[in-house]
Every structure is written in C-alpha cells, then in structure tokens.
Amino acid sequence: MARSRSLYRVLAALIAIGISGVDESQTLLLRSRRARQGGSIREHVDGEKSRSWSAVNLTSSSAGLKSWSLDDLAKYLRTGFSPRAGTFGPMNKVIANSTSKLTAGDVRAVATYIKSLPQGGEAATPVTPELMAPGEAIYRDRCQKCHGASGRGGIFTGPPLAGSAIVQAEDPSSLINVILYGAGPSKGISLGAWETMRPYADVLGDSEIAAVANYLRGNWGHHASRVDADLVGKGR
C-alpha cells in the first residue's frame, strides 16, 4: 500500500508538470508517450498574442536528457537550476508553482521516473555545414564569452549548449525565444553565478538569429534540423 501511495504521488507530480500553463487539449498531448519525446505548446502573452514554446525530449536520447544525471534533474525540478540548465519561459511557472513545492523524496522519485524513460525521438535531417557557417562568427561575437568555444559554458558565465535538449529540440521555438527575449527565472529562483541571458531581438535580425541557431543545432555532435528566418520572424 505504501508503494502504491508513493507511485500515486509520483504520477500526480508528473501530471502537474504537464498541465502547468497549458490548456486541457495540450495536457492530453503531453501525457502521451510521444510527448515525452518533445512537443510544442502555446503560451498566452498579452491581448490576443501567444507565443510558441517547445517541450524538450525527456528520454535518454542524446537530443534529450542523456547528459543529465539523476542529481542534475532532481536539483533542477526542486530549485530551477542545475549545472545543465536554468529555468526560463513556461518552466518558470512549473518550477515555482509545482515541483518546488514537492518534498525532496517526491522530486527524486519524479527524476528517477524521467531518467528511466527509454530513448526515443524522431530522426531529423541535420542542418548542413553550409547553413552552419554564417552563424559561427555571430556565436563567437555574441555567445562565446558566456558559453565557451566548446559550448560547455562555465560556472560563472552560463549554461552548457553542447548536449542541450533545448538546442536540439525537434521544435526550435524555445531556442529562438531565448535568443530573442533572453532568459530569466521566476522571482525567488537563483541561477547561481551565471550571467543573465540578454535579449537579442533588437540587436540581431531574423536571418542572423536563424544563422546562429543553425550553428548551435549542427555543432558539437548535434544533428538537429535547420531553422529558417521566417520561423524566427513568427516568434517576434
């Protein structure tokens, strides 16, 4: 019986992660096996405007959470910060309103469940070297200081991009958004000593953002698909 109650708490927590900030139809999608491999959600911004975000691949795929340890994931769910990533976008509400309220044991149980998911995800047509090339100089000028030439980030500068599930997501919306609008956690959540990601919407054009996104999605062993300038424009 105790085991059943524990399992119930874990499943309830997982559902809470799925439904925070999305509507009922999206909840049904996020509960499906395919949704564990990534998906897309819409966030109301203001007035009639909404913004697309991508949910990452939660499986052990190299484009998902393969590089995350159990401790990394548990810390992220509990605090919004781990050596692998910091919270931003819709995950701010999930962390602030749901997972940070769980006990340490329940958070670890959720993390254990997620890490047990078998590898999955759709094979993508990788971005070509020709499409990556224009983004290299932009990365060097705008991103390398915080994320490093190796993409591994730094304790005092920023999160790693190499192996990032956000960078490699099937839907690049979250990557585009973080470049356009920057990344900041909810009030009360600290991202350690990392510098705050600044917005580049008024600094880089759509083609430039697409170029640096393509550089990220094809570098460091990544095999993600291309990003087009038109898609960046839709995210503005």
C-alpha positions as CSV (number, residue, x, y, z in Angstrom):
1,M,0.0,0.0,0.0
2,A,2.8,2.4,0.9
3,R,4.4,1.7,-2.5
4,S,1.1,2.5,-4.3
5,R,0.7,5.8,-2.4
6,S,4.3,6.7,-3.4
7,L,3.6,5.8,-7.1
8,Y,0.4,7.9,-7.0
9,R,2.3,10.9,-5.7
10,V,4.9,10.5,-8.5
11,L,2.2,10.2,-11.2
12,A,0.3,13.2,-9.8
13,A,3.5,15.2,-9.8
14,L,4.2,14.3,-13.4
15,I,0.7,15.4,-14.4
16,A,1.3,18.7,-12.6
17,I,4.4,19.2,-14.6
18,G,2.4,18.6,-17.8
19,I,-0.6,20.8,-17.1
20,S,1.1,23.9,-15.7
21,G,0.5,26.7,-18.1
22,V,-1.3,24.7,-20.9
23,D,-4.9,24.0,-21.7
24,E,-6.8,20.7,-21.5
25,S,-6.2,19.6,-25.0
26,Q,-2.4,20.2,-24.7
27,T,-2.5,18.3,-21.4
28,L,-3.8,15.2,-23.2
29,L,-1.0,15.6,-25.7
30,L,1.7,16.0,-23.1
31,R,0.6,12.8,-21.3
32,S,1.2,10.7,-24.4
33,R,4.3,8.6,-24.9
34,R,5.2,10.6,-28.0
35,A,5.1,13.8,-25.9
36,R,7.9,12.5,-23.7
37,Q,10.0,12.9,-26.8
38,G,9.2,16.6,-27.2
39,G,6.3,18.7,-28.3
40,S,5.0,22.2,-28.8
41,I,2.9,24.4,-26.6
42,R,1.4,27.9,-26.8
43,E,1.7,30.5,-24.1
44,H,-0.6,33.5,-23.8
45,V,1.5,36.6,-23.8
46,D,-0.9,39.6,-23.8
47,G,-4.1,40.6,-25.6
48,E,-4.6,38.1,-28.4
49,K,-1.0,37.4,-28.8
50,S,0.5,34.0,-28.0
51,R,4.0,32.5,-28.3
52,S,5.1,29.0,-29.2
53,W,7.5,27.0,-27.0
54,S,9.0,23.6,-27.4
55,A,8.9,20.9,-24.7
56,V,12.2,19.0,-24.7
57,N,12.7,15.3,-25.3
58,L,12.6,13.8,-21.8
59,T,14.1,10.5,-22.8
60,S,17.7,9.3,-22.6
61,S,18.3,10.3,-26.2
62,S,21.4,12.3,-27.0
63,A,19.0,15.0,-28.1
64,G,17.2,14.7,-24.8
65,L,18.4,14.3,-21.2
66,K,21.2,11.8,-21.8
67,S,23.8,14.3,-20.4
68,W,21.7,14.9,-17.2
69,S,22.5,12.9,-14.1
70,L,19.7,12.0,-11.7
71,D,21.1,14.6,-9.3
72,D,21.1,17.3,-12.1
73,L,17.4,16.6,-12.8
74,A,16.3,16.5,-9.2
75,K,18.0,19.7,-8.4
76,Y,16.5,21.4,-11.5
77,L,13.0,20.3,-10.6
78,R,13.4,21.4,-7.0
79,T,15.2,24.7,-7.4
80,G,15.0,25.7,-11.1
81,F,18.8,25.4,-11.5
82,S,21.4,22.7,-12.1
83,P,24.8,22.6,-13.8
84,R,22.9,21.5,-17.0
85,A,20.4,24.3,-17.3
86,G,18.3,27.0,-15.6
87,T,14.6,27.6,-15.8
88,F,13.0,30.1,-18.2
89,G,9.8,30.5,-20.1
90,P,6.8,28.4,-19.2
91,M,9.0,26.2,-17.0
92,N,9.2,29.1,-14.6
93,K,5.6,28.5,-13.6
94,V,6.1,24.8,-13.4
95,I,9.0,25.1,-11.0
96,A,7.5,27.9,-8.9
97,N,4.0,26.5,-8.6
98,S,4.5,22.8,-8.8
99,T,7.8,21.0,-8.5
100,S,9.5,23.3,-6.0
101,K,6.5,22.5,-3.6
102,L,7.2,18.8,-3.6
103,T,9.3,17.0,-0.9
104,A,12.8,16.1,-1.8
105,G,11.8,12.5,-1.9
106,D,9.0,13.0,-4.3
107,V,11.2,15.2,-6.6
108,R,13.8,12.5,-6.7
109,A,11.1,9.9,-7.5
110,V,9.9,12.1,-10.4
111,A,13.5,12.5,-11.6
112,T,14.1,8.7,-11.3
113,Y,11.0,8.1,-13.4
114,I,12.1,10.5,-16.1
115,K,15.6,9.0,-16.2
116,S,14.0,5.6,-16.7
117,L,12.3,6.6,-19.9
118,P,13.8,4.6,-22.9
119,Q,15.5,6.5,-25.6
120,G,13.1,8.0,-28.2
121,G,12.6,10.7,-30.7
122,E,12.2,11.3,-34.4
123,A,15.3,11.2,-36.6
124,A,15.9,14.7,-38.0
125,T,17.5,15.9,-41.3
126,P,20.6,17.6,-39.8
127,V,21.4,21.2,-40.6
128,T,24.2,21.3,-43.3
129,P,27.7,22.7,-42.8
130,E,26.8,25.4,-45.4
131,L,23.9,26.6,-43.2
132,M,26.0,26.4,-40.0
133,A,28.9,28.5,-41.4
134,P,27.3,32.0,-41.3
135,G,26.4,31.6,-37.6
136,E,30.0,30.8,-36.4
137,A,31.1,34.5,-36.4
138,I,27.9,35.5,-34.7
139,Y,28.4,32.9,-32.0
140,R,32.0,34.0,-31.5
141,D,31.0,37.6,-31.1
142,R,27.8,37.3,-29.1
143,C,27.7,34.0,-27.3
144,Q,31.2,32.5,-26.8
145,K,32.1,34.7,-23.8
146,C,29.4,33.0,-21.7
147,H,29.0,29.6,-23.3
148,G,32.6,29.0,-24.4
149,A,34.1,27.9,-27.7
150,S,33.4,24.3,-26.7
151,G,29.8,25.0,-25.9
152,R,30.3,23.7,-22.3
153,G,29.5,27.0,-20.6
154,G,31.1,27.9,-17.3
155,I,30.4,28.0,-13.6
156,F,30.4,31.8,-13.5
157,T,29.2,32.6,-17.0
158,G,26.4,30.5,-18.5
159,P,24.9,27.0,-19.0
160,P,26.3,24.5,-21.5
161,L,24.9,24.5,-25.0
162,A,26.7,21.3,-26.1
163,G,24.3,18.4,-25.5
164,S,21.5,20.8,-24.6
165,A,18.0,19.4,-25.1
166,I,16.7,23.0,-25.8
167,V,19.3,23.5,-28.6
168,Q,18.5,20.1,-30.2
169,A,14.7,20.1,-29.7
170,E,12.7,18.9,-32.7
171,D,10.7,22.2,-32.5
172,P,13.3,25.0,-32.1
173,S,10.8,27.6,-30.7
174,S,12.3,27.7,-27.2
175,L,15.8,28.2,-28.6
176,I,14.5,31.0,-30.8
177,N,12.7,32.6,-27.9
178,V,15.6,32.6,-25.6
179,I,17.7,34.3,-28.2
180,L,15.0,36.8,-29.0
181,Y,13.9,37.6,-25.5
182,G,16.6,36.4,-23.1
183,A,16.1,34.1,-20.2
184,G,15.2,34.9,-16.7
185,P,13.9,32.8,-13.8
186,S,10.9,33.5,-11.6
187,K,11.2,35.6,-8.6
188,G,12.9,33.7,-5.8
189,I,14.8,31.3,-8.1
190,S,18.6,31.8,-8.4
191,L,20.7,30.7,-11.3
192,G,23.8,30.7,-9.3
193,A,26.7,32.9,-10.6
194,W,25.6,32.7,-14.3
195,E,25.1,36.0,-16.1
196,T,21.6,36.8,-17.1
197,M,20.9,36.0,-20.8
198,R,20.2,39.2,-22.6
199,P,17.6,39.6,-25.3
200,Y,18.8,40.0,-28.9
201,A,15.5,40.9,-30.6
202,D,16.7,44.5,-31.2
203,V,20.3,43.5,-31.9
204,L,20.1,40.7,-34.4
205,G,17.9,40.3,-37.5
206,D,15.8,37.2,-38.3
207,S,18.5,35.8,-40.7
208,E,21.2,36.3,-38.1
209,I,19.3,34.6,-35.3
210,A,18.5,31.7,-37.7
211,A,22.2,31.5,-38.6
212,V,23.4,31.3,-35.0
213,A,20.6,28.8,-34.2
214,N,21.7,26.6,-37.1
215,Y,25.3,26.8,-35.9
216,L,24.2,25.6,-32.4
217,R,22.0,22.8,-33.8
218,G,24.7,21.4,-36.0
219,N,27.8,21.9,-33.8
220,W,29.3,19.7,-31.0
221,G,27.9,16.5,-32.4
222,H,24.3,17.8,-32.7
223,H,22.1,16.5,-35.5
224,A,19.1,18.8,-35.3
225,S,17.2,20.2,-38.2
226,R,17.6,23.7,-39.8
227,V,16.0,26.9,-38.6
228,D,14.6,29.4,-41.1
229,A,14.4,33.1,-40.8
230,D,10.7,33.0,-41.4
231,L,10.2,30.9,-38.3
232,V,12.2,33.4,-36.3
233,G,10.0,36.2,-37.6
234,K,6.9,34.4,-36.4
235,G,8.4,34.3,-32.9
236,R,8.7,38.1,-32.7
